């Protein structure tokens, strides 16, 4: 198991290691799923829409995604100066998500990226405050850490 700031995983994820990223105001963690080559403008547009529709400030939210998407130029540009943490397919697949996708499972090997990454990175007792929301080649979900109103 991997932890940051001594935090523990949010729930039993079997043998899959877990990480907890801390430090974001309001305890928000942004999970992002994206197709390869997704442009920064598409990621920004979705994040702006999610923030506006849900009254959230995502400017300092921690970011998590699938490990093989964490270095995508469009994603990096959209969330800079933050650097997304990348979870493996096995880590993400160990998280039960409320909105699984057969298409995503066929493409990357796990039924959900955005929701699973947000929940896994947010840590123990995390809850989704924004379910998976789709944009042009990108999805986003927001989780809030336990104990943060």
C-alpha positions in Angstrom: 0.0 0.0 0.0 1.2 3.5 -0.8 0.1 6.4 1.4 0.9 10.1 1.5 0.7 12.0 4.7 0.0 8.8 6.6 -3.5 8.3 5.2 -5.1 4.9 4.8 -7.0 3.6 1.7 -10.7 4.5 1.6 -11.9 0.9 1.8 -10.8 -2.6 1.2 -9.6 -2.8 -2.3 -8.2 -6.3 -2.0 -4.5 -6.7 -2.8 -4.5 -3.5 -5.0 -2.2 -0.8 -3.5 -3.8 2.5 -2.8 -2.7 6.1 -2.6 -4.3 9.0 -0.7 -3.4 12.5 -1.9 -3.9 15.3 0.6 -3.7 19.0 0.6 -6.5 20.2 -1.6 -8.8 22.9 -0.1 -12.3 21.6 0.5 -10.9 18.1 0.4 -11.7 17.8 -3.3 -10.2 15.3 -5.7 -10.8 15.4 -9.4 -10.8 12.1 -11.3 -10.3 12.3 -15.0 -10.7 9.8 -17.8 -9.6 10.8 -21.3 -9.1 9.3 -24.7 -5.5 9.4 -26.0 -4.8 12.7 -27.6 -7.7 14.5 -25.9 -6.9 18.3 -26.3 -6.5 20.6 -23.3 -9.4 22.7 -24.5 -11.8 19.8 -24.2 -10.5 18.9 -20.7 -10.7 22.6 -19.6 -14.2 23.0 -21.0 -15.5 20.0 -19.1 -13.8 21.0 -15.8 -15.3 24.5 -16.2 -18.7 23.1 -16.8 -18.5 20.7 -13.8 -17.3 23.5 -11.5 -20.0 25.9 -12.7 -22.9 23.4 -12.5 -21.9 22.2 -9.0 -20.6 25.4 -7.5 -17.2 24.0 -6.9 -13.7 25.6 -7.0 -11.6 22.9 -8.7 -8.6 25.2 -9.2 -6.6 23.5 -6.5 -8.3 20.1 -6.4 -5.9 17.2 -6.6 -6.1 15.2 -9.9 -6.0 11.5 -10.5 -6.4 9.3 -13.6 -5.3 6.1 -15.3 -1.5 5.8 -15.1 -1.1 5.6 -18.9 -3.1 8.9 -19.3 -1.2 10.8 -16.6 1.4 12.2 -19.1 -1.1 13.1 -21.9 -0.2 16.5 -23.1 -3.7 17.8 -23.2 -4.4 16.6 -19.6 -1.2 18.0 -18.3 -1.8 21.4 -19.9 -5.4 21.6 -18.7 -4.5 20.9 -15.0 -1.1 22.6 -14.8 0.7 23.3 -12.5 -0.8 20.2 -10.9 0.5 16.8 -12.0 -2.1 14.0 -12.1 -1.5 10.9 -10.1 -1.9 7.8 -12.2 -3.5 4.6 -10.9 -3.0 1.2 -12.6 -5.8 -0.6 -14.2 -5.8 -3.1 -11.4 -6.1 -0.4 -8.8 -9.0 1.3 -10.6 -10.8 -2.0 -11.3 -10.8 -2.8 -7.6 -13.1 0.1 -6.9 -16.9 -0.3 -7.4 -18.2 2.6 -9.3 -21.8 3.8 -9.6 -21.6 4.3 -13.3 -19.6 1.5 -14.9 -19.0 1.5 -18.7 -18.6 -1.6 -20.8 -17.0 0.6 -23.5 -14.4 1.9 -21.1 -13.8 -1.7 -19.8 -13.2 -2.9 -23.3 -10.8 0.0 -24.1 -8.7 0.1 -21.0 -9.5 -2.9 -18.8 -11.5 -1.2 -16.1 -15.2 -0.2 -16.1 -14.5 3.3 -14.7 -11.6 5.7 -14.6 -12.9 9.1 -13.5 -15.1 7.9 -10.5 -12.6 5.2 -9.4 -9.6 7.6 -9.6 -11.4 10.3 -7.6 -12.6 7.9 -4.9 -9.3 6.0 -4.6 -7.2 9.2 -4.4 -9.6 10.9 -1.9 -9.0 8.2 0.7 -10.9 6.6 3.6 -14.7 7.3 3.5 -14.5 9.4 0.4 -17.8 10.2 -1.3 -18.6 11.3 -4.8 -20.0 14.8 -4.9 -20.0 14.9 -8.7 -20.7 11.6 -10.6 -19.0 10.8 -13.9 -19.7 13.6 -16.3 -18.9 13.3 -20.0 -17.3 15.9 -22.3 -15.7 15.6 -25.7 -13.3 12.6 -25.3 -13.0 13.2 -21.5 -14.9 12.3 -18.3 -14.6 13.9 -14.9 -15.8 13.0 -11.4 -15.2 14.8 -8.1 -14.8 13.1 -4.7 -14.6 14.7 -1.3 -12.5 13.4 1.5 -14.2 12.0 4.6 -14.6 14.6 7.4 -14.7 17.5 5.0 -18.1 19.2 4.8 
